[in-house]
Amino acid sequence: MLTYALIVFAIAAVGGLVLASSVLRGKLAPWAISILHALLGASGLVLLILTVMQGATPARVTAALGLLVVAALGGFYLASLHLRGTVAPKAVVFVHAGVAVAGFLTLLSAVLVA
């Protein structure tokens, strides 16, 4: 299930790149991609939570889950700005992306070592 979560997060990351490029150009991101990005991220989190709840997962998986939950909280904030029709601050987008990438790489390391 970790591999599936990794794949889902990788696809979500591609959408995140598209969203970030819109914000960096000072434009609101496309709604369809924004919703898809959120749904994929949530799906990846559910897969990861289910895996951690089964027990006997490496500490790296739990660490990845923690990082990705923090990234999701930043995503909720970004979505709230989007709902108000406000272009997100670039710094917040970079922090959200950085934490998400750190979580993804932590998860990747857990999958590659296993």
N, C-alpha and C positions, 0 to 999 in steps of 0.2 A: 504494500500500500504506500510505502514511502516513495517508491519510484513514480507511482501515479501522482502523488502530491507534488513531486518535483516537476513532472511534466506540466501539470496544471499551472503551477507557479511560473514556469518558463513561458507558457503561452500568455499568462496575465502580464508578465514583464514586457512582452512585445507591445501589448496594448498600452502599458504604462509609458513606453518610449514615445508612442504616438501622442498620448495625452501631454506628456512633458514638453514635446516639441511645440505643441499649440501654446502652452503657457509661456514658453520661452520667447515666442513670437508676439506675446501680449494678447492672445486671443483666447476665447473660451474654448474648451475642448469639446469635441463632438459628443453629444449625449449617448449615442449608441455604443461607442467605444468605452465611454465612461461606465455605463451600466455593465457591459460585458467584462470589463476589467474588475469591477467590484464583485460580480458573480463568480468569476474564476478565482479571485483571491479568497472569497468566502468558502468556496468549494475546497480549495487547497487547505484552508484552515480546518475545515470539518474532517478531511481525511487525516490530517496531522493529529488533531485532537483524538480521533478514534484510535489511532495507532498508539499514542501515548497512554490512553486509558486502558489499553490491553496489557500494559506493563512490559517489563523487560526490554525497554528501549534504551539505547545509549543516552548518556547525559547530553550529548550534542543535539539530539533530536528535541529534547525538552528546551534546550537553549534556543534552538531555531524557532520553536513554537513561541517562546517568549518574545523574541525579536520580531517575528511576523505579526504577533498580536499588537505590539507597539506600532508597527508600520500600519496595521489596519486602523488603529485609533487615529493616526495621522491622516489616513485615507478618509475616515468619516469627517474629519475637520475640512479636508479639501472638498469633499462632496457637499458639505454645508455651504461653503463659499460658492460652489458651482450653482447650487439651488437658488442662491440670492443673485445670481448673474454677475458675480464678481470674479475677476481673474485672480487666481491664487498667487500669493507672494512666491517668488522664485526660490527664496531660501527655504520655505516650508516644503516645496516640491523636492528640493535637493535632499532635505533631511528625511522625508518620507521614502524617497528612492534609496538613499544610502542605507537606512535601517532595513528596508526590504531586501536589498542586495546582500547585506550582511547575513540576514536570516536565510536567504536562499543558498548562499555559499556554505553556511554552517550545515544546512540540511544536505547539500551536495557532498560535503566531506563525510557526513555520517553514512550516506548511501554508498559512497565509494570505498569506505573502509570496511563496511559490513560484508 
